[in-house]
């Protein structure tokens, strides 16, 4: 781990502070990797922990150092927003925190997100080996065909399939973060939690919108499975309205870099 390199990267004037906090994590398709500290850290291998047998004992030291650096960056990001990070509770109760997480996982929103993910898995399991795309099934196209060998129609279908699968998992993960920060806001009144909750919900809304667009494309392209896609689109539409209702300020949140 190279701490000096990390702090050298931070000095890059092209970086957009905090851009990595509220993205969809899809670096391969991002236009802002040159402005993102997280991406540059991965690209430069700053956080790599490469151990030999003789170095195994230093693992915790490496992790401690990375945690220290991360906290410094997080504190700076909060200061840039004119906020302070919440102080750790004096009487932290792991069981109590786990109960709070369980309540969130059982909430209507999270159950909707899980149901959507199940419907996605079910649709692809039932149809990807049946639907023909040129000379291949959808499964063969996505699993075995190199992208440079695809025609334009195949590339479009492959792209839409990837979008659906990517956001299938981004939606619940970002939603949980948003709901957890919302609960923490109500409990502590800390502005950082409120900011994080609204911003994370913005990513959820964007992910739902892109999923709706993708399923709409599939609906037009593969009408033979319309009866199974319509419930997915209806669920997403209702789900989006519910997220918008629970987080009414999220759609207007301006994410650093992406929305300006």
ABEGO torsion letter per residue (X at the ends): XBAAAAAAAAABAABBBGAAAABAGBAAABAAAAABAAAAAAAAGAABBBBBAAAAAAAAAAAAAAAAAAAAAAAAAAAAAGBBBBBBBABBBAAAAAAAAAAAAABAAAAAAAAAAAAAAAAAAAAAAABBBEABBAAAAAAABBAAABBAAAAAAAAAAAAAAAAAAAAAAAAAAAAAAAAAAAAAGBAAAAAAAAAAAAAAAAAAAAAAAAAAAAAAABAAAAAAAAAAAAAAAAAAAAAAAABAAAAABBBBGAAX
